[in-house]
Amino acid sequence: MPLPELDFRLDDFEAADERTEETFWHAIESEQDTLTVLAEHHTPDGSHSFYVLHNGAVTWGIPGEPQILALHLQRDSARRTFRFEHAPLPLAPMAQSWLIHRGCPPDAIGLNPGLGPPPADEATRALERRLMGDGDHYACGFSYTNDNPNDWVTVVALRALNERSLSPFRVVVEEVDDKAWTHTLREGAFATVEEALQWCHDRLAGTAGPLPPLRPPTSFTRPAGIPKAPAPPPHGRSR
């Protein structure tokens, strides 16, 4: 199956300023030959393009670096200039979430099913959907991508941005089965950042135990002996 052609649709466009030109070259253009399009969407008026890309060059760089790249191109058709935002991220659903929260329609940035191992089960698909939707609720504090075929795994430690979260620190683990050619995604909850990071390091060393389950939201139960508050009067008026 031929790979989708990577087209930034920038013919007759130039960078909006010198800094944009330099940054785009170093971050994107210089590695264009190693980028594979996993998903893309272009607005009908051509003003925005959204990409989920795999950067094959990363595997030869610093060990553990994220291999997924989210890219948002913004074009000014009147001035024929462009600007861009980008973010290297460890998991494709996180890249999709990053793009969605920059205006990409959620149903327009689905991954190409012919590229990469498909989800192994419904639990993986459900977690991927949730990461796409609420990825902006968490900040990525640590990640490591190991693409060794003997243990193809990505671990990600996340911190909840909501200080009242019941599970302030979470670990998401993606594992690839190169024989079945599928991947699984699982999530665990931790009370402290130290525990989350330790589990990640243990998993990379092959010594981790099971992921701690997420804490379900607890419903408030009124203690015995405390009466219910009186019902408000009709129409909010006192008698």
C-alpha positions as CSV (number, residue, x, y, z in Angstrom):
1,M,0.0,0.0,0.0
2,P,1.6,3.3,-1.0
3,L,2.1,5.8,1.8
4,P,0.0,9.0,1.7
5,E,2.0,11.8,0.0
6,L,3.0,14.6,2.4
7,D,1.9,17.9,1.0
8,F,2.0,21.0,3.1
9,R,0.1,23.0,0.5
10,L,2.5,25.9,0.7
11,D,3.1,26.5,-3.0
12,D,3.3,30.3,-3.5
13,F,3.2,30.9,0.2
14,E,6.1,32.1,2.3
15,A,6.7,32.3,6.0
16,A,5.1,35.3,7.8
17,D,8.5,36.3,9.2
18,E,12.1,35.3,9.4
19,R,11.7,33.5,12.7
20,T,8.8,31.4,11.4
21,E,10.9,30.5,8.3
22,E,13.8,29.4,10.4
23,T,11.8,27.5,12.9
24,F,9.7,25.7,10.2
25,W,12.9,24.6,8.4
26,H,14.5,23.2,11.6
27,A,11.4,21.6,13.0
28,I,9.6,20.4,9.9
29,E,11.1,20.8,6.5
30,S,14.6,19.5,7.3
31,E,13.0,16.1,8.3
32,Q,10.2,16.1,5.7
33,D,11.6,13.0,4.0
34,T,11.2,11.0,7.2
35,L,7.7,12.2,8.0
36,T,4.7,9.8,7.4
37,V,1.2,11.2,7.4
38,L,-1.0,9.3,9.9
39,A,-3.9,11.7,9.6
40,E,-4.6,15.1,8.0
41,H,-7.5,17.6,7.6
42,H,-7.7,20.8,5.5
43,T,-10.4,23.4,6.0
44,P,-12.5,24.1,2.8
45,D,-11.2,27.6,2.6
46,G,-7.6,26.4,2.7
47,S,-6.7,28.6,5.7
48,H,-5.9,25.7,8.1
49,S,-4.3,22.3,7.8
50,F,-3.9,19.8,10.6
51,Y,-1.5,16.8,10.5
52,V,-0.6,13.8,12.7
53,L,2.8,12.7,11.5
54,H,5.2,10.0,12.4
55,N,8.8,11.1,12.4
56,G,11.0,8.2,11.5
57,A,14.2,10.2,12.1
58,V,13.6,10.2,15.9
59,T,14.5,6.5,16.2
60,W,18.1,7.4,15.3
61,G,18.2,10.3,17.7
62,I,18.0,10.6,21.5
63,P,16.6,7.3,22.9
64,G,13.0,7.6,24.1
65,E,12.1,10.8,22.4
66,P,8.4,11.1,21.1
67,Q,8.0,9.9,17.5
68,I,4.6,11.5,16.8
69,L,4.3,15.1,15.6
70,A,1.2,17.3,15.6
71,L,1.3,20.1,13.1
72,H,-1.1,23.0,12.6
73,L,-0.6,25.2,9.6
74,Q,-2.3,28.6,9.3
75,R,-2.3,30.4,6.0
76,D,-3.1,34.0,5.1
77,S,-4.4,33.8,1.6
78,A,-4.5,37.5,1.1
79,R,-0.9,38.0,2.0
80,R,0.2,34.5,0.8
81,T,2.0,33.9,4.1
82,F,1.8,31.1,6.7
83,R,2.4,30.5,10.4
84,F,2.5,27.2,12.2
85,E,2.3,25.4,15.6
86,H,3.8,22.0,16.3
87,A,4.2,19.6,19.2
88,P,6.2,16.3,19.5
89,L,4.0,13.9,21.4
90,P,4.4,10.3,22.5
91,L,1.0,9.0,21.4
92,A,-1.2,9.6,18.3
93,P,-4.4,10.2,20.3
94,M,-2.5,12.9,22.2
95,A,-1.6,14.5,18.9
96,Q,-5.2,14.3,17.7
97,S,-6.4,15.9,21.0
98,W,-3.8,18.7,20.5
99,L,-5.1,19.4,17.0
100,I,-8.8,19.2,18.1
101,H,-8.2,21.9,20.7
102,R,-6.8,24.1,18.0
103,G,-10.0,23.9,15.9
104,C,-9.7,20.6,14.0
105,P,-13.1,18.8,13.9
106,P,-12.8,15.6,15.9
107,D,-14.3,13.4,13.2
108,A,-12.0,14.8,10.6
109,I,-8.6,13.7,12.0
110,G,-9.0,9.9,12.3
111,L,-5.9,7.8,11.8
112,N,-5.3,6.1,8.5
113,P,-6.2,2.4,9.3
114,G,-3.6,1.1,6.9
115,L,-0.7,2.6,8.8
116,G,0.5,1.2,12.1
117,P,-0.9,-1.7,14.2
118,P,-4.7,-1.4,14.9
119,P,-6.2,-1.5,18.4
120,A,-6.3,-5.0,19.8
121,D,-9.5,-4.5,21.8
122,E,-12.4,-2.2,22.7
123,A,-10.6,-1.1,25.9
124,T,-7.9,0.3,23.7
125,R,-10.3,2.0,21.4
126,A,-12.3,3.5,24.3
127,L,-9.2,5.0,26.0
128,E,-8.0,6.4,22.7
129,R,-11.3,8.1,22.2
130,R,-11.1,9.6,25.7
131,L,-7.5,10.8,25.2
132,M,-8.6,12.5,22.0
133,G,-11.4,14.3,23.9
134,D,-9.9,15.2,27.2
135,G,-6.2,15.3,26.4
136,D,-6.1,19.0,27.4
137,H,-7.1,18.1,30.9
138,Y,-3.6,16.6,31.5
139,A,0.0,17.8,31.1
140,C,2.6,15.4,29.9
141,G,5.4,15.2,32.5
142,F,7.5,12.3,31.2
143,S,7.4,9.9,28.2
144,Y,9.7,7.2,26.8
145,T,9.2,5.5,23.4
146,N,11.0,2.2,23.1
147,D,10.7,0.8,19.5
148,N,12.7,-2.3,20.1
149,P,10.7,-5.2,18.5
150,N,11.4,-7.3,21.6
151,D,9.5,-4.8,23.8
152,W,7.8,-2.2,21.7
153,V,6.3,0.1,24.4
154,T,5.6,3.7,25.1
155,V,5.0,4.9,28.6
156,V,3.6,8.4,29.4
157,A,3.2,10.0,32.8
158,L,0.5,12.6,33.0
159,R,-0.5,15.2,35.6
160,A,-4.1,16.4,36.0
161,L,-4.5,20.1,35.5
162,N,-7.6,20.1,37.8
163,E,-6.2,20.2,41.3
164,R,-9.3,18.4,42.6
165,S,-8.8,15.4,40.4
166,L,-9.2,12.1,42.3
167,S,-6.3,10.7,40.3
168,P,-3.8,13.5,39.9
169,F,-1.1,11.4,38.3
170,R,-1.7,8.9,35.6
171,V,0.4,6.6,33.5
172,V,-0.7,5.5,30.0
173,V,1.0,2.6,28.4
174,E,0.9,1.6,24.7
175,E,2.3,-1.9,23.9
176,V,2.7,-3.3,20.4
177,D,2.4,-7.0,19.6
178,D,4.6,-7.3,16.6
179,K,3.5,-10.9,15.9
180,A,-0.3,-10.2,16.0
181,W,0.4,-6.6,14.7
182,T,-1.9,-5.0,17.1
183,H,-1.5,-2.5,20.0
184,T,-3.0,-2.1,23.4
185,L,-3.5,1.0,25.5
186,R,-3.9,0.9,29.2
187,E,-4.1,3.5,32.0
188,G,-3.3,3.5,35.7
189,A,-3.7,6.1,38.6
190,F,-1.1,7.2,41.1
191,A,-1.3,9.4,44.2
192,T,2.2,11.0,43.7
193,V,4.4,11.9,40.7
194,E,7.2,9.8,42.3
195,E,5.1,6.6,42.2
196,A,4.0,7.3,38.6
197,L,7.6,7.8,37.4
198,Q,8.9,4.8,39.3
199,W,6.2,2.6,37.6
200,C,7.3,3.9,34.2
201,H,11.0,3.2,34.9
202,D,10.1,-0.3,36.2
203,R,8.0,-1.0,33.1
204,L,10.9,0.0,30.9
205,A,13.1,-2.4,32.9
206,G,10.6,-5.2,32.6
207,T,9.9,-5.4,36.4
208,A,6.7,-3.4,36.8
209,G,3.6,-4.9,38.4
210,P,0.0,-4.3,37.2
211,L,-1.1,-0.7,36.7
212,P,-3.1,0.6,39.7
213,P,-6.8,1.0,38.7
214,L,-8.4,4.4,38.4
215,R,-10.3,5.6,41.4
216,P,-14.0,5.9,40.4
217,P,-15.8,9.0,41.4
218,T,-17.4,8.6,44.9
219,S,-21.0,9.7,45.4
220,F,-21.8,11.7,48.5
221,T,-23.8,9.8,51.1
222,R,-25.5,11.7,53.9
223,P,-24.5,10.4,57.3
224,A,-27.3,8.9,59.4
225,G,-29.1,11.3,61.7
226,I,-28.6,14.4,59.5
227,P,-32.0,15.5,58.0
228,K,-32.5,16.6,54.5
229,A,-32.6,20.4,53.9
230,P,-36.2,21.6,53.6
231,A,-37.6,22.0,50.1
232,P,-37.6,25.6,48.7
233,P,-41.0,27.3,48.8
234,P,-42.9,27.5,45.5
235,H,-41.5,30.1,43.0
236,G,-38.7,30.9,45.5
237,R,-41.0,33.0,47.8
238,S,-41.0,32.8,51.5
239,R,-44.3,32.4,53.3
